[in-house]
Amino acid sequence: MEIRIPEVGESVFEALIAKWHVKNGERVHREQPVCELETDKVTLEINAEAAGILSILMPEGKTVKIGTVIGIIQEAGIREPGASMDAATRAAAPPLSPAARKLAREKGIRPETITGSGKKGRVLAEDLSRQVAAERTLAVPGRENASAAEVRDRNQPEEESAPSRFATVSPPVSDRGRPVTRKPMTPIRKKIAEQLTRARQQTAMVTTFSEADMGRIIALRRKYKDHFLQKHDVSLGYMSFFVKASVEALKEFPDLNARIEADDIVYHHYYDIGIAVSGDKGLVVPVLRNADGLHYAEIEKCIDRFVEKIRDNTLGITDIEGGTFTISNGGVFGSLLGTPLLNPPQSAILGMHAIQDRPVALLGKVVIRPMMYLALSYDHRIVDGRDAVLFLKKVKEYVEEPGEILLEG
């Protein structure tokens, strides 16, 4: 059975083989995870569709096209329940010609990892010679094909403790004699770099700032915390308040829920809100579909599912495609103030920051209040400064005076 790079989306054409979970020549079981792939959008795992012996054809760190065969599972080598051990042993060892048997011993090649070209799958000396030639090919940088033998050599015991070869390479020395480490960018990191560069170069990005008194939300969360958790089986966080506030503000200022397409401005009559989430391999922005129809509890549950998918590398293309407006919360890492970058082709992004007790003037007195700085970056080609400022002001008002009745709905 061939292991191929699957199609994961219309705009994904290649994938990086990030990690093999099983070594070359080892047995695998049906549905066992055997390989982890990275595209410029998501990370995904490939499971074995059959039990057998794994032959790895493409090594870790290799970027290959969609549809490429990266491994083969020899199904004959696994004893199924009820089969005798002798039968399984005979099945695991393919028939060899005398010349092939001699060559296999000399080169240290396991015949069961070779697909024979002779009658009834008989392994010929030519088959082993091609395997040896493929192994030598891998020693030349830039060659496209990899063999199972090369990967087997890479996985010898003495190398098991070494870092993944695609993750780091041996530290070279710079031209000034100082040690450095060179690490290739992953597809996800490349995509992030392209998106951020595009945001700076192809938009007229401007940022406006405000601050919100979080006292009411903090009080509401404290009051309804246990009731909300018991009723909805999910914790009430800050993000759901900002999602609801942003949606209501977007209804009043539709330019911030639009995009430029050629010479047209496309206005979205729906509210798909992207939530920027930091994962181990970079920032991803899963999307809350039709957020205007979601209750606070539904928003929190969706976000929890996204976080779980990111942690388990099961986030799909459909989870991150689209989006009409984005919210980023740098405050979870302690950021006090920052300028969020646009997520093209969207025209605006809201940045949340850390809550900090600060002295503020209230009714003629200086009081200490839990304050959060808000930042709105927008594309000035679509959004006028007046609308941007009024939009952020409206978000501030909704956050500072959330409706208690919505929590009970």
LINBELKA-V54066 format. One record per residue. PHI is phi as a letter, one per 20 degrees, with the letter a starting at -180 (* if undefined). Layout:
# LINBELKA-V54066
PHI
PHI
This chain:
# LINBELKA-V54066
*
e
d
d
f
f
f
c
r
f
e
d
d
b
b
e
f
f
a
e
e
c
e
f
n
e
e
c
d
g
m
f
f
d
b
d
d
c
d
f
c
b
d
b
d
d
d
f
e
b
e
r
e
e
d
e
d
c
e
g
n
e
e
c
f
g
n
f
e
d
a
c
d
e
f
f
e
d
e
e
g
n
e
f
f
f
f
f
f
f
f
f
d
f
f
c
f
g
f
f
f
f
f
f
f
f
e
m
e
e
g
f
e
d
e
f
d
e
f
l
m
f
e
e
f
f
f
f
f
f
f
f
f
f
f
f
g
f
f
e
g
n
f
e
d
c
d
f
f
f
f
f
f
f
d
f
g
f
d
f
e
f
f
g
f
f
f
b
c
g
g
e
d
f
f
d
m
d
f
c
c
d
c
f
f
f
g
f
f
f
f
f
f
f
f
f
f
f
f
f
e
d
c
e
e
c
c
c
c
b
b
c
e
e
g
f
f
f
f
f
f
f
f
d
g
f
f
f
f
f
f
d
l
b
f
e
d
e
f
f
f
f
f
f
f
f
f
f
f
f
f
e
c
f
f
e
d
c
b
e
c
l
d
d
d
d
e
e
d
b
c
d
e
e
d
f
c
e
d
f
d
p
e
c
c
f
d
e
f
l
f
f
d
e
e
g
f
f
f
f
f
f
f
f
f
f
f
f
f
f
f
e
l
d
f
e
g
f
f
d
f
m
o
d
a
c
c
c
d
f
f
f
d
n
f
e
a
a
d
f
e
f
d
g
e
f
d
b
b
d
d
e
c
f
e
c
f
c
f
c
e
c
l
m
c
e
c
e
c
f
d
c
f
d
c
d
e
b
e
f
f
d
d
f
g
g
f
f
f
f
f
f
f
f
f
g
f
f
f
f
c
f
e
f
f
f
f
e
f
